[in-house]
Amino acid sequence: MEIVFIAAAIILGCGALATGIGFALLGGKLLESSARQPEMAPSLQTKTFIMAGLLDAVPMIGVGIAMYLIFVVAG
């Protein structure tokens, strides 16, 4: 029973860690690309915001799975 809570915590922790790393890489590449070609900055920023939205989906799926584990499997 307690193993389900540990599994849910690991899922949430890994999702948060992966999202943090992803945002760091995404932001770094945006700054690097904008510095190389300043005229492309608005286009790159739009694409970065789209990718940030997709990147945010990863922890939300993890939250859904963790809630399922906590309330359905452990309940």
C-alpha positions in Angstrom: 0.0 0.0 0.0 2.7 2.5 0.9 4.7 1.5 -2.2 1.9 3.2 -4.3 2.6 6.5 -2.6 6.3 6.2 -3.2 5.6 5.4 -6.8 3.4 8.4 -7.2 6.1 10.6 -5.6 8.7 9.3 -7.9 6.5 9.9 -10.9 5.9 13.5 -9.9 9.6 14.1 -9.0 10.9 12.7 -12.3 8.3 14.7 -14.2 9.3 17.9 -12.5 13.0 17.3 -13.0 12.6 16.5 -16.7 10.4 19.6 -17.2 13.0 21.8 -15.5 15.8 20.4 -17.6 13.7 20.8 -20.7 12.8 24.4 -20.0 16.5 25.2 -19.3 17.6 23.7 -22.6 14.7 25.4 -24.5 15.4 28.8 -23.0 19.2 28.5 -23.7 18.6 27.5 -27.3 16.2 30.4 -27.7 18.8 32.9 -26.4 21.5 31.3 -28.5 19.4 31.4 -31.7 18.2 34.9 -31.1 21.8 36.1 -30.6 22.9 34.5 -33.8 20.0 35.8 -35.9 18.2 38.7 -34.3 15.8 39.1 -37.2 14.4 35.6 -36.5 13.7 36.4 -32.9 9.8 36.8 -33.2 9.4 33.6 -35.1 11.7 31.7 -32.7 9.8 33.1 -29.7 6.5 31.9 -31.1 7.9 28.4 -31.7 9.4 28.4 -28.2 6.1 29.2 -26.6 4.4 26.4 -28.5 7.1 24.0 -27.4 6.8 25.2 -23.8 3.2 24.4 -23.9 3.9 20.9 -25.1 6.7 20.5 -22.5 4.2 21.4 -19.8 2.0 18.5 -20.8 4.6 16.0 -19.5 4.2 16.8 -15.7 0.4 17.1 -16.2 0.3 13.5 -17.5 2.4 12.5 -14.5 0.0 14.2 -12.1 -2.9 12.4 -13.7 -1.2 9.0 -13.4 -0.1 9.8 -9.8 -3.7 10.8 -8.8 -4.9 7.5 -10.4 -2.4 5.5 -8.3 -3.2 7.3 -5.1 -7.0 7.4 -5.3 -7.9 4.3 -7.3 -5.1 1.8 -6.8 -4.3 2.6 -3.1 -7.9 3.5 -2.3 
